[in-house]
Amino acid sequence: MEKKSGVYFGKEIALNNLRDILFHYHTEENADYEVTIDCKEFDPRIELDTEIIGSYVRNEDIEELDLKLKGLPGNFRWCTYKHWHTTAVINDVKYEAFGKETLDGERLLILEDYTGELNDLRLKVCNLPQHLQWVTLRKNIDGTYPNRQENFRSWINEMLKL
């Protein structure tokens, strides 16, 4: 087994601290916010066990949680999201988009075709507006992926007008 660097273990300790903090505030009932932390931003060169960790938090705990997260070392990017949902048709395939949008307008977009088949293909879309950070594409029924060229771009642009 490949030996991992001290930097990796330091980051794993930081991730475990994050998990502990989020677990302390996590609630399934009457949550006002969803907090999502993208750990890949911590150091994209290192493969971490967890890319995204999250928690549901009550309004009265969010300020205290904010202070604890800002006090952590490292380059974690974290956001508080509200949810949205819409549908569209591209090349005769119906897609549903389940999204999360921060209070600042940053969006996480999840595309799903009408079959609901899950695919973990994830890509950074560099030529789209800055506030659209990550896109997860799910496979078409024939096993292909949606056209990621003009159709996809124009559909995203329509989404951003909503």
N, CA and C of each residue as an Amber inpcrd file, in Angstrom:
protein
   486
   0.8340000  -1.1880000   0.0000000   0.0000000   0.0000000   0.0000000
   0.8750000   1.2470000   0.0000000   0.4930000   2.2200000  -0.7610000
   1.2760000   3.4340000  -0.8870000   1.2170000   4.2450000   0.4010000
   2.3820000   4.6990000   0.8530000   2.4350000   5.5050000   2.0700000
   1.9270000   6.9090000   1.7560000   1.1020000   7.4190000   2.6300000
   0.5490000   8.7510000   2.4110000   1.3620000   9.7780000   3.1860000
   1.4510000  10.9710000   2.6550000   2.2850000  12.0030000   3.2590000
   1.6630000  12.5370000   4.5400000   2.5010000  13.2190000   5.3260000
   2.0120000  13.8760000   6.5370000   0.9820000  14.9360000   6.2170000
   1.1180000  15.5460000   5.0460000   0.1370000  16.5520000   4.6310000
  -1.2340000  15.9050000   4.5080000  -1.2750000  14.7040000   3.9290000
  -2.5440000  14.0000000   3.7740000  -3.1730000  13.7520000   5.1350000
  -2.3740000  13.2410000   6.0880000  -2.9290000  12.9390000   7.3990000
  -3.3710000  14.2070000   8.1150000  -2.6430000  15.3000000   7.9220000
  -3.0670000  16.5770000   8.4970000  -4.4200000  16.9920000   7.9510000
  -4.6220000  16.7630000   6.6790000  -5.9010000  17.1170000   6.0600000
  -7.0040000  16.1830000   6.5270000  -6.6670000  14.9000000   6.7180000
  -7.6700000  13.9650000   7.2380000  -8.0970000  14.3640000   8.6470000
  -7.1530000  14.8260000   9.4570000  -7.4930000  15.2960000  10.8050000
  -8.4290000  16.4920000  10.7060000  -8.1170000  17.4200000   9.7890000
  -8.9870000  18.5880000   9.6000000 -10.3810000  18.1550000   9.1480000
 -10.4540000  17.1770000   8.2460000 -11.7540000  16.6790000   7.7890000
 -12.5290000  16.0340000   8.9260000 -11.8380000  15.2740000   9.7700000
 -12.5120000  14.6630000  10.9160000 -13.0300000  15.7260000  11.8740000
 -12.2590000  16.7960000  12.0610000 -12.7370000  17.9100000  12.8870000
 -13.9970000  18.5200000  12.2900000 -13.9990000  18.6750000  10.9660000
 -15.1860000  19.2060000  10.2870000 -16.3910000  18.3040000  10.5040000
 -16.1780000  17.0060000  10.3360000 -17.2790000  16.0540000  10.5350000
 -17.8370000  16.1530000  11.9500000 -16.9320000  16.2720000  12.9430000
 -17.3720000  16.3870000  14.3370000 -18.1940000  17.6470000  14.5610000
 -17.7320000  18.7600000  13.9950000 -18.4560000  20.0270000  14.1520000
 -19.8390000  19.9230000  13.5210000 -19.8970000  19.4140000  12.2920000
 -21.1860000  19.3050000  11.6080000 -22.1230000  18.3390000  12.3240000
 -21.5730000  17.2520000  12.8520000 -22.4050000  16.2840000  13.5660000
 -23.0290000  16.9260000  14.8010000 -22.2630000  17.7790000  15.4670000
 -22.7630000  18.4420000  16.6760000 -23.9960000  19.2970000  16.3790000
 -24.0150000  19.9440000  15.2230000 -25.1220000  20.8430000  14.8790000
 -26.1890000  20.1890000  14.0070000 -25.9260000  18.9850000  13.5410000
 -26.8290000  18.3350000  12.5850000 -28.1990000  18.0520000  13.1990000
 -29.2410000  18.3430000  12.4260000 -30.5970000  18.0060000  12.8400000
 -31.4150000  17.6380000  11.6160000 -32.2390000  16.6280000  11.7290000
 -33.1350000  16.2470000  10.6320000 -34.4480000  17.0140000  10.7300000
 -34.8160000  17.3840000  11.9570000 -36.1080000  18.0270000  12.1850000
 -35.9760000  19.5490000  12.1620000 -36.8800000  20.1830000  11.4840000
 -36.9910000  21.6460000  11.4790000 -35.6950000  22.3560000  11.1070000
 -34.9330000  21.7770000  10.1900000 -33.6930000  22.4280000   9.7560000
 -34.0360000  23.6110000   8.8600000 -33.3140000  24.6950000   9.0520000
 -33.5200000  25.8960000   8.2460000 -32.5140000  25.9950000   7.1100000
 -31.3490000  25.3760000   7.2640000 -30.2800000  25.4900000   6.2800000
 -29.6780000  24.1270000   5.9830000 -29.1460000  24.0140000   4.7710000
 -28.2840000  22.8870000   4.4410000 -26.8930000  23.4610000   4.2440000
 -25.9270000  22.9670000   4.9810000 -24.5540000  23.4230000   4.8580000
 -23.7780000  22.3530000   4.1020000 -23.1120000  22.7400000   3.0290000
 -22.3310000  21.8030000   2.2280000 -20.8940000  22.2970000   2.1570000
 -19.9530000  21.4040000   2.4180000 -18.5380000  21.7570000   2.3810000
 -17.8700000  20.9510000   1.2790000 -17.2510000  21.6440000   0.3440000
 -16.5560000  21.0040000  -0.7660000 -15.0970000  20.8250000  -0.3640000
 -14.7320000  19.5960000  -0.0070000 -13.3900000  19.3240000   0.4990000
 -12.3410000  19.2600000  -0.6020000 -12.7540000  19.1120000  -1.8560000
 -11.7920000  19.0920000  -2.9500000 -11.0690000  20.4320000  -3.0490000
 -11.7370000  21.5030000  -2.6420000 -11.0940000  22.8140000  -2.6720000
  -9.9480000  22.8770000  -1.6660000  -9.9540000  21.9670000  -0.7030000
  -8.9140000  21.9360000   0.3230000  -7.5500000  21.7390000  -0.3170000
  -7.4320000  20.7710000  -1.1890000  -6.2320000  20.5650000  -1.9990000
  -6.5750000  19.5700000  -3.0980000  -6.8300000  20.0520000  -4.3200000
  -7.2870000  19.1650000  -5.3870000  -6.2600000  18.1110000  -5.7970000
  -4.9970000  18.2600000  -5.3950000  -3.9740000  17.2810000  -5.7760000
  -4.0420000  16.0210000  -4.9240000  -4.7140000  16.0950000  -3.7920000
  -4.7430000  14.9660000  -2.8700000  -6.1100000  14.3230000  -2.9040000
  -6.1480000  13.0080000  -3.0940000  -7.4170000  12.2830000  -3.1000000
  -7.8950000  12.1120000  -1.6700000  -8.9750000  12.7530000  -1.3300000
  -9.5310000  12.6360000   0.0100000 -10.6410000  11.5940000   0.0100000
 -10.9080000  11.0370000   1.1800000 -11.9570000  10.0240000   1.2830000
 -13.3300000  10.6160000   1.0120000 -13.5020000  11.8700000   1.3190000
 -14.7960000  12.5080000   1.1660000 -14.6310000  13.7710000   0.3430000
 -15.4360000  13.9290000  -0.6950000 -15.3800000  15.1570000  -1.4780000
 -16.2910000  16.2170000  -0.8940000 -17.5020000  15.7980000  -0.5530000
 -18.4710000  16.7650000  -0.0480000 -19.0830000  16.2110000   1.2230000
 -19.0850000  17.0100000   2.2610000 -19.7840000  16.6320000   3.4810000
 -20.7730000  17.7320000   3.8070000 -21.8450000  17.3750000   4.4510000
 -22.8710000  18.3700000   4.6940000 -23.6650000  18.0880000   5.9460000
 -24.5270000  19.0250000   6.2730000 -25.3400000  18.9100000   7.4690000
 -26.5640000  19.7960000   7.3180000 -27.6010000  19.4650000   8.0580000
 -28.7890000  20.3100000   8.1310000 -28.7670000  21.0010000   9.4850000
 -28.9720000  22.3060000   9.4840000 -28.7470000  23.1100000  10.6810000
 -29.9370000  24.0190000  10.9410000 -30.2370000  24.2250000  12.2150000
 -31.2950000  25.1590000  12.6030000 -30.7890000  26.5920000  12.5420000
 -31.7180000  27.5030000  12.3860000 -31.4080000  28.9200000  12.2840000
 -30.6140000  29.4190000  13.4910000 -30.9860000  28.9750000  14.6930000
 -30.3260000  29.4800000  15.9070000 -28.8830000  28.9890000  16.0470000
 -28.4900000  27.9510000  15.2870000 -27.1270000  27.4160000  15.3770000
 -26.2100000  27.8980000  14.2600000 -26.7660000  28.5100000  13.2310000
 -25.9690000  28.7980000  12.0360000 -24.8650000  29.8230000  12.3010000
 -25.1130000  30.8050000  13.1520000 -24.0940000  31.8280000  13.4140000
 -22.8980000  31.2300000  14.1600000 -23.1810000  30.4080000  15.1630000
 -22.1090000  29.7500000  15.9140000 -21.3210000  28.7980000  15.0130000
 -22.0310000  28.0590000  14.1680000 -21.3730000  27.1500000  13.2290000
 -20.4960000  27.9290000  12.2550000 -20.9850000  29.0560000  11.7960000
 -20.2290000  29.9150000  10.8870000 -18.8890000  30.3020000  11.5080000
 -18.9110000  30.7010000  12.7670000 -17.6740000  31.1020000  13.4490000
 -16.7040000  29.9240000  13.5650000 -17.2090000  28.7440000  13.8710000
 -16.3370000  27.5730000  14.0000000 -15.7280000  27.1870000  12.6570000
 -16.5150000  27.2570000  11.5990000 -15.9900000  26.9000000  10.2790000
 -14.9460000  27.9010000   9.8080000 -15.1740000  29.1800000  10.0690000
 -14.2040000  30.1980000   9.6460000 -12.9090000  30.0900000  10.4300000
 -12.9590000  29.4990000  11.6220000 -11.7660000  29.3500000  12.4410000
 -10.9140000  28.1520000  12.0700000 -11.3960000  27.3150000  11.1650000
 -10.6350000  26.1240000  10.7810000  -9.5080000  26.4740000   9.8190000
  -8.3700000  25.7680000   9.9310000  -7.3050000  25.9840000   8.9480000
  -7.6930000  25.3590000   7.6180000  -7.0590000  25.8100000   6.5670000
  -7.3040000  25.1760000   5.2690000  -8.1950000  26.0080000   4.3790000
  -8.4020000  25.4880000   3.1910000  -9.1370000  26.2140000   2.1610000
 -10.4460000  25.4990000   1.8610000 -11.2970000  25.3270000   2.8810000
 -12.6010000  24.7270000   2.6470000 -13.5400000  25.7930000   2.1140000
 -14.3130000  25.4270000   1.1300000 -15.3440000  26.3270000   0.6030000
 -16.6670000  25.7830000   1.1000000 -17.4110000  26.5930000   1.8110000
 -18.6800000  26.0820000   2.3100000 -19.7800000  27.0720000   2.0200000
 -20.9770000  26.5400000   1.8620000 -22.1070000  27.3480000   1.4270000
 -23.3700000  26.9280000   2.1600000 -24.2590000  27.8760000   2.3200000
 -25.5850000  27.5950000   2.8450000 -26.5560000  27.7230000   1.6880000
 -27.3520000  26.6830000   1.4520000 -28.1470000  26.5990000   0.2380000
 -29.6370000  26.6700000   0.4800000 -30.3480000  27.2180000  -0.5100000
 -31.7780000  26.9770000  -0.6430000 -31.9460000  26.1040000  -1.8880000
 -33.0570000  25.3990000  -1.9880000 -33.2360000  24.4170000  -3.0580000
 -34.1610000  24.9410000  -4.1500000 -33.9580000  24.4780000  -5.3810000
 -34.8660000  24.7900000  -6.4850000 -34.9230000  23.5970000  -7.4290000
 -35.9210000  23.6050000  -8.2830000 -36.1610000  22.4650000  -9.1750000
 -36.8240000  22.9700000 -10.4470000 -36.4170000  22.4230000 -11.5910000
 -37.0670000  22.7690000 -12.8530000 -36.8810000  21.6130000 -13.8340000
 -37.5600000  21.6710000 -14.9700000 -37.4210000  20.6320000 -15.9930000
 -37.1330000  21.2870000 -17.3400000 -36.5680000  20.5030000 -18.2590000
 -36.3240000  20.9880000 -19.6190000 -36.2330000  19.7810000 -20.5440000
 -36.3580000  20.0210000 -21.8510000 -36.2320000  18.9600000 -22.8450000
 -35.0790000  19.3200000 -23.7760000 -34.1190000  18.3960000 -23.9150000
 -32.9900000  18.5800000 -24.8260000 -32.9530000  17.3550000 -25.7270000
 -32.9670000  17.5650000 -27.0380000 -32.9330000  16.4490000 -27.9970000
 -33.9760000  15.3840000 -27.6590000 -35.1770000  15.8190000 -27.4030000
 -36.3080000  14.9370000 -27.0930000 -36.1320000  14.1210000 -25.8130000
 -35.1980000  14.4940000 -24.9730000 -35.0320000  13.8230000 -23.6830000
 -35.4170000  14.8080000 -22.5900000 -36.2950000  14.3580000 -21.7100000
 -36.7250000  15.2280000 -20.6180000 -35.6990000  15.1600000 -19.4860000
 -35.2860000  16.3260000 -19.0100000 -34.3460000  16.4160000 -17.9060000
 -35.0030000  17.1320000 -16.7440000 -34.6360000  16.7130000 -15.5600000
 -35.0270000  17.4500000 -14.3780000 -33.7610000  18.0250000 -13.7810000
 -33.8340000  19.2280000 -13.3030000 -32.6880000  19.8410000 -12.6420000
 -33.0690000  20.1260000 -11.2060000 -32.3060000  19.5540000 -10.3070000
 -32.4710000  19.8310000  -8.8980000 -31.2870000  20.6860000  -8.5110000
 -31.5200000  21.8580000  -8.0310000 -30.4100000  22.7450000  -7.7690000
 -30.3770000  23.2270000  -6.3460000 -29.2310000  23.7570000  -6.0090000
 -29.0450000  24.4050000  -4.7290000 -28.4460000  25.7610000  -5.0390000
 -28.9280000  26.7710000  -4.3940000 -28.4280000  28.1160000  -4.6620000
 -28.0970000  28.7910000  -3.3460000 -26.9110000  29.3840000  -3.2700000
 -26.5540000  30.0900000  -2.0460000 -27.2890000  31.4090000  -2.0010000
 -27.2290000  32.0130000  -0.8500000 -27.8440000  33.3220000  -0.7000000
 -27.1260000  34.3420000  -1.5730000 -25.8610000  34.0510000  -1.9380000
 -25.0940000  34.9450000  -2.8130000 -25.2970000  34.6410000  -4.2900000
 -26.1090000  33.6300000  -4.6190000 -26.3870000  33.3260000  -6.0160000
 -25.5460000  32.2210000  -6.6120000 -24.6200000  31.6460000  -5.8390000
 -23.8210000  30.5400000  -6.3690000 -24.7020000  29.3070000  -6.4740000
 -24.5710000  28.5590000  -7.5780000 -25.4660000  27.4280000  -7.7970000
 -24.7130000  26.1230000  -7.9590000 -25.3120000  25.0880000  -7.4190000
 -24.8660000  23.7270000  -7.6740000 -25.9910000  23.0790000  -8.4510000
 -25.7030000  22.5740000  -9.6390000 -26.7420000  22.0670000 -10.5300000
 -26.5920000  20.5670000 -10.7020000 -27.6770000  19.8450000 -10.5390000
 -27.6840000  18.4040000 -10.7610000 -28.6770000  18.1130000 -11.8710000
 -28.2100000  17.5270000 -12.9630000 -29.0920000  17.1650000 -14.0700000
 -29.4510000  15.6960000 -13.9620000 -30.6880000  15.3800000 -14.2250000
 -31.1120000  13.9820000 -14.2040000 -32.0370000  13.7330000 -15.3790000
 -31.7860000  12.6420000 -16.1220000 -32.6860000  12.3490000 -17.2290000
 -33.9410000  11.6600000 -16.7020000 -34.9140000  11.4800000 -17.5710000
 -36.2090000  10.9590000 -17.1290000 -36.1270000   9.5300000 -16.6150000
 -35.0390000   8.8080000 -16.9320000 -34.9110000   7.4310000 -16.4390000
 -34.4490000   7.4120000 -14.9960000 -33.8340000   8.4990000 -14.5640000
 -33.3400000   8.5540000 -13.1960000 -32.0750000   7.7550000 -12.9680000
 -31.4300000   7.2780000 -14.0500000 -30.2010000   6.5040000 -13.8730000
 -29.0960000   7.4040000 -13.3410000 -28.4790000   6.9590000 -12.2730000
 -27.4430000   7.7660000 -11.6420000 -26.0970000   7.5390000 -12.3220000
 -25.3900000   8.6090000 -12.5440000 -24.0340000   8.5130000 -13.0730000
 -23.1720000   9.5070000 -12.3250000 -22.0050000   9.0860000 -11.9330000
 -21.1690000   9.9330000 -11.0970000 -20.2280000  10.8350000 -11.8900000
 -20.4450000  10.9410000 -13.2040000 -19.6070000  11.8470000 -13.9880000
 -19.7880000  13.2620000 -13.4670000 -18.7080000  13.8700000 -13.0630000
 -18.7790000  15.1980000 -12.4970000 -17.7680000  16.0640000 -13.2280000
 -18.1440000  17.2370000 -13.6320000 -17.1710000  18.0460000 -14.3410000
 -17.2350000  19.4990000 -13.9360000 -16.0670000  20.0820000 -13.9480000
 -15.9620000  21.5030000 -13.6700000 -16.2590000  22.2000000 -14.9880000
 -17.1800000  23.1170000 -14.9870000 -17.5470000  23.8100000 -16.2170000
 -16.9140000  25.1950000 -16.1570000 -15.7600000  25.3120000 -16.8010000
 -14.9670000  26.5320000 -16.6650000 -15.4990000  27.6840000 -17.5110000
 -16.1990000  27.3790000 -18.6020000 -16.6220000  28.4550000 -19.4930000
 -18.0390000  28.9280000 -19.1920000 -18.6160000  28.4870000 -18.0980000
 -19.9320000  28.9660000 -17.6860000 -19.7530000  30.0520000 -16.6300000
 -20.8120000  30.7740000 -16.3130000 -20.6780000  31.8530000 -15.3230000
 -20.0660000  31.3540000 -14.0140000 -19.2940000  32.2320000 -13.3750000
 -18.5400000  31.8780000 -12.1750000 -19.4010000  31.2700000 -11.0780000
 -20.6270000  31.7690000 -10.9250000 -21.4200000  31.3020000  -9.7910000
 -22.0140000  29.9170000 -10.0140000 -21.8250000  29.3420000 -11.2010000
 -22.2570000  27.9660000 -11.4380000 -21.0260000  27.0810000 -11.2680000
 -20.8760000  26.4430000 -10.1270000 -19.6120000  25.8130000  -9.7830000
 -19.4650000  24.3840000 -10.2910000 -20.3870000  23.5230000  -9.9370000
 -20.2530000  22.1120000 -10.2880000 -21.4810000  21.6360000 -11.0140000
 -21.2980000  20.7520000 -11.9620000 -22.4280000  20.1690000 -12.6700000
 -22.2690000  18.6520000 -12.6360000 -23.3050000  17.9440000 -12.2640000
 -23.3030000  16.4900000 -12.3170000 -24.2330000  16.0720000 -13.4320000
 -23.7070000  15.3770000 -14.4280000 -24.5280000  14.9060000 -15.5380000
 -24.9130000  13.4610000 -15.3050000 -26.1350000  13.1220000 -15.5810000
 -26.5660000  11.7330000 -15.4670000 -26.8420000  11.1760000 -16.8570000
 -26.6090000   9.8860000 -17.0480000 -26.6600000   9.2540000 -18.3690000
 -28.0500000   9.2670000 -18.9890000 -28.0600000   9.3070000 -20.3270000
 -29.2930000   9.0740000 -21.0750000 -29.6270000   7.5900000 -21.0120000
 -30.8210000   7.2380000 -21.4400000 -31.2620000   5.8390000 -21.3940000
 -30.3930000   4.9330000 -22.2660000 -29.8080000   5.4640000 -23.3440000
 -28.9700000   4.6440000 -24.2250000 -27.5110000   4.5680000 -23.7590000
 -27.2190000   5.1170000 -22.6010000 -25.8700000   5.0390000 -22.0540000
 -24.9650000   6.1830000 -22.4500000 -25.4470000   7.0750000 -23.3130000
 -24.6450000   8.2330000 -23.6950000 -24.8890000   9.3670000 -22.7050000
 -24.0690000  10.3850000 -22.8170000 -24.2440000  11.5550000 -21.9720000
 -24.9080000  12.6600000 -22.7770000 -25.5790000  13.5800000 -22.1070000
 -26.1820000  14.6980000 -22.8370000 -25.1100000  15.4700000 -23.6080000
 -25.5160000  16.0700000 -24.7060000 -24.6080000  16.8910000 -25.4880000
 -24.0980000  18.0120000 -24.5930000 -22.7820000  18.0500000 -24.3890000
 -22.2190000  19.0520000 -23.4880000 -21.7560000  20.2930000 -24.2460000
 -22.2020000  20.4230000 -25.4810000 -21.7970000  21.5660000 -26.2830000
 -22.8890000  22.6370000 -26.2330000 -23.4000000  23.0260000 -27.3950000
 -24.3360000  24.1460000 -27.4620000 -25.6600000  23.8850000 -26.7580000
 -26.2310000  22.6820000 -26.9160000 -27.5080000  22.4070000 -26.2670000
 -27.4010000  22.5720000 -24.7590000 -26.3290000  22.0340000 -24.2110000
 -26.1410000  22.1030000 -22.7680000 -25.9500000  23.5440000 -22.3170000
 -25.1090000  24.2740000 -23.0630000 -24.8430000  25.6640000 -22.7110000
 -26.1020000  26.5150000 -22.7980000 -26.8680000  26.3270000 -23.8620000
 -28.0750000  27.1420000 -24.0060000 -29.0990000  26.7810000 -22.9320000
 -29.1420000  25.4960000 -22.5630000 -30.0640000  25.0960000 -21.5080000
 -29.6570000  25.7220000 -20.1710000 -28.3510000  25.7100000 -19.8970000
 -27.8510000  26.3350000 -18.6660000 -28.1870000  27.8220000 -18.6630000
 -27.9870000  28.4760000 -19.8040000 -28.3030000  29.9060000 -19.8780000
 -29.7730000  30.1630000 -19.5990000 -30.6460000  29.2940000 -20.1070000
 -32.0730000  29.4220000 -19.7980000 -32.3140000  29.2530000 -18.3030000
 -31.6050000  28.2900000 -17.7130000 -31.7490000  28.0450000 -16.2740000
 -31.3590000  29.2780000 -15.4730000 -30.2870000  29.9310000 -15.9000000
 -29.7810000  31.0700000 -15.1420000 -30.7150000  32.2700000 -15.2110000
 -31.6110000  32.2830000 -16.1940000 -32.5770000  33.3790000 -16.3060000
 -33.7180000  33.2340000 -15.3150000 -33.9160000  32.0220000 -14.7730000
 -35.0300000  31.7760000 -13.8530000 -34.9210000  32.5930000 -12.5890000
